[in-house]
Amino acid sequence: MPAGAKPTYPAARPPLYPDQEDLIGRRIALLSMSVGVLLAAAKIVVGIHAGSTSVVSDGLEAVGDVLSSAIVYAGLWLASKPPDYEHPYGHGRYETLAGLAVGALLLLAGAAIFWHGFTGLGEQTHLRPYALYPLIAAVALKIGLAATKFRVGKRIASTSLEADAWHDLTDLLSTSVALVAVGLTLANPIRFGKADHAGGMVIGIVIFFLSIQVVRRTVELLVDTMPNPGKMGQIRQVALSVPGALAIEKCFARRTGLKYHVDLHLEVDPEMTVRESHEIATQVKFEIKQHLHWVADVLVHVEPSSTPSLHVSHRRSAFEPVDGE
């Protein structure tokens, strides 16, 4: 970096306060639950009266959607609790566990819906045209809900909210399959009499395989998978921008709920006093949390550097002003 130049930091959106993030997530989960209850009731009631296995199966999947939204809401509420003596890293794992529960619920729902369609495959179906109405309404509503959850889930880094968005996509796919199955049966009941039951089986298969993706992503977080190289590079860049920070020996990060906890081994001039090296470590922690809103906390370990920099040979404190600033 040229002399006198000020460090640049990775561009980031303005951070939300933790209570704002939790509140937004819970509001979306409540909205999803409300919409899900209406859709589930409409599909099941209309499906039974219209004699459609696909519509009833899609309604049962919508019931699972309501339950998953309730799990997400509970997970976000528990994760918002502040750290305490027994949970010094906070309660963010509850949010991750909620995402895992959603994936497990999808697995069970997919298997049950497939079996329901399979057992009725030998029956001839006689449908009524109004079986299409709740399916058409569900497509429009689910597209809007899934897009909102994906956008907000990435914004607040919520695993459970993104998992619930995937659930909405499975619901959208299952509804599309039900639309095709019901449409074929209505168009030609003699030729496509079994299409309605086959549609229920396809819905179950789609839900089952997409649930595996949700479970896999959540398990990666539970086993403390490191963030992507881009995020790790941002941590290193911000840390090394602090005067007196010579190198980074090790850098680890693990996700706890919506944010990451970072462990950093920072190399400084070995001739520095304990106070001076502590000041640098404190400034590194402050800068990372200030510029990277997805970092909850930083633990800095100070290590003596084997190649001390000429820029810190005068042992200037990290908090002393720099000439020209």
SVG drawing of the C-alpha trace seen along z (x, -y; Angstrom):
<svg xmlns="http://www.w3.org/2000/svg" viewBox="-67 -16 80 67">
<polyline fill="none" stroke="black" stroke-width="0.4" points="0.0,0.0 1.5,-3.5 2.6,-5.7 -0.2,-7.8 -2.9,-5.9 -5.9,-4.9 -7.1,-1.2 -10.1,-0.3 -12.6,2.2 -14.9,4.6 -18.2,3.1 -21.0,4.1 -24.6,3.2 -25.5,1.2 -25.8,3.7 -29.0,4.3 -29.0,4.5 -29.6,8.1 -33.0,7.3 -34.0,5.8 -32.8,9.0 -34.8,11.2 -37.9,9.1 -37.8,9.2 -37.3,12.9 -40.2,13.5 -42.6,11.3 -41.9,13.1 -42.4,16.5 -45.7,15.3 -46.8,14.1 -45.8,17.4 -47.8,19.3 -50.9,17.2 -50.8,17.7 -50.0,21.4 -53.0,22.0 -55.3,20.5 -53.8,22.4 -53.7,25.7 -57.3,25.5 -58.4,24.5 -56.5,27.3 -57.6,30.0 -61.3,29.0 -61.5,28.4 -59.4,31.5 -61.8,33.8 -64.9,32.3 -63.4,32.4 -62.1,35.9 -58.4,35.0 -55.5,37.0 -53.0,34.4 -54.8,31.5 -55.2,33.2 -51.5,34.2 -50.5,30.7 -52.7,29.5 -50.9,31.9 -47.6,30.5 -49.0,27.1 -49.7,28.3 -46.0,29.2 -45.2,25.7 -47.2,24.2 -45.4,26.4 -42.0,25.5 -42.8,21.8 -43.8,22.3 -40.4,24.1 -38.6,21.2 -40.4,18.7 -39.6,20.6 -35.9,21.0 -35.5,17.3 -37.1,16.3 -34.8,18.6 -31.8,17.5 -32.5,13.9 -31.9,14.5 -28.7,12.8 -25.6,14.7 -25.6,15.9 -23.3,17.8 -24.2,21.2 -24.3,20.0 -21.4,17.5 -21.6,17.8 -25.4,17.0 -28.3,19.1 -27.8,19.0 -27.6,22.8 -31.4,22.9 -31.9,21.1 -29.7,23.7 -31.5,26.6 -34.8,25.1 -33.4,25.3 -32.5,29.0 -36.0,29.6 -37.6,28.1 -35.4,30.5 -36.5,33.5 -40.1,32.5 -39.8,32.3 -38.3,35.8 -41.2,37.2 -43.8,35.3 -42.3,36.4 -42.4,40.1 -46.0,39.9 -47.3,38.0 -45.6,40.6 -47.2,43.4 -50.6,41.8 -50.5,41.4 -49.1,45.0 -51.9,46.7 -54.5,44.9 -52.9,45.5 -55.4,48.3 -58.4,46.1 -60.2,44.2 -60.5,40.5 -63.5,38.3 -62.6,34.7 -64.5,31.4 -63.0,28.3 -62.9,26.2 -60.0,28.4 -57.7,26.0 -58.7,22.9 -56.6,23.3 -53.7,24.5 -53.6,21.3 -53.8,19.1 -51.0,21.1 -48.6,20.6 -48.9,16.8 -48.6,16.6 -45.7,19.0 -43.6,17.3 -43.9,14.0 -43.2,15.8 -40.2,17.7 -38.5,14.7 -39.1,12.6 -37.6,15.3 -34.6,15.9 -33.8,12.2 -34.3,11.5 -32.7,14.8 -29.5,13.9 -29.7,10.3 -29.8,11.5 -27.9,14.8 -30.7,16.9 -30.3,20.6 -33.8,21.5 -35.4,18.7 -33.6,19.9 -34.5,23.5 -38.2,22.3 -37.8,20.6 -36.6,23.9 -39.7,25.4 -41.8,22.8 -40.1,23.8 -40.9,27.5 -44.5,26.4 -44.4,24.4 -43.0,27.4 -45.6,29.8 -48.4,27.4 -47.2,27.2 -47.2,31.0 -50.7,31.1 -51.8,28.5 -50.5,30.6 -52.0,33.8 -55.4,32.3 -55.4,30.6 -54.7,33.8 -57.4,35.7 -59.9,33.0 -58.9,32.8 -59.3,36.6 -60.5,38.6 -60.5,41.9 -56.9,41.6 -55.4,39.8 -57.6,41.2 -54.5,42.2 -52.6,38.9 -54.0,37.4 -52.6,40.2 -49.4,40.3 -49.1,36.6 -49.3,37.2 -46.4,39.6 -44.3,37.2 -44.9,34.5 -43.7,36.8 -40.5,37.6 -39.7,33.9 -40.2,33.0 -38.0,35.9 -35.0,35.1 -35.1,31.3 -35.3,32.0 -31.9,33.8 -30.4,30.5 -31.8,28.6 -30.6,31.1 -27.1,31.2 -26.7,27.4 -27.8,27.3 -25.5,30.1 -22.6,28.3 -23.2,25.5 -23.7,27.8 -20.2,29.3 -18.6,25.8 -17.8,25.7 -15.6,22.7 -17.1,19.8 -16.3,19.4 -12.8,18.1 -14.2,14.7 -15.4,14.1 -12.1,15.3 -10.3,13.0 -12.3,10.0 -11.4,10.9 -7.7,11.0 -7.9,7.8 -9.5,5.8 -7.2,7.2 -4.0,6.4 -5.2,2.8 -4.6,2.0 -1.2,0.3 1.1,2.8 -0.6,5.9 2.2,7.6 0.7,11.0 -2.0,13.5 -0.7,16.9 -4.1,18.6 -7.6,17.6 -10.7,19.7 -14.4,18.9 -17.5,20.8 -21.1,19.8 -23.4,19.6 -26.9,18.8 -27.0,15.7 -23.3,14.6 -19.8,15.9 -17.3,16.1 -13.7,15.6 -10.5,16.9 -7.4,15.0 -3.7,15.5 -2.1,12.1 1.6,11.5 3.1,8.3 6.6,6.9 8.2,9.2 9.9,6.1 6.5,4.5 5.3,4.3 2.3,6.3 0.2,3.2 1.1,2.1 0.4,5.5 -2.9,5.6 -3.9,2.3 -3.3,3.6 -5.3,6.7 -8.2,4.6 -8.2,2.4 -8.2,5.4 -11.2,6.8 -13.0,3.4 -12.3,3.0 -13.5,6.4 -16.8,6.1 -17.2,2.5 -16.7,3.3 -18.0,6.9 -21.6,6.9 -21.8,10.7 -19.1,11.2 -20.5,11.4 -17.2,11.5 -13.4,11.9 -10.9,13.6 -7.4,12.3 -4.3,14.3 -1.1,12.2 2.0,14.0 5.6,12.7 6.5,12.2 9.7,13.7 10.1,10.8 9.2,7.5 8.2,4.7 10.3,1.4 7.0,-0.5 6.6,0.5 10.2,0.5 9.6,-2.7 7.0,-0.8 4.2,-3.3 1.0,-2.4 -1.9,-1.3 -4.0,-4.1 -1.5,-7.0 -2.6,-9.2 -0.8,-8.7 0.8,-11.8 -1.4,-13.2 -4.6,-11.7"/>
</svg>
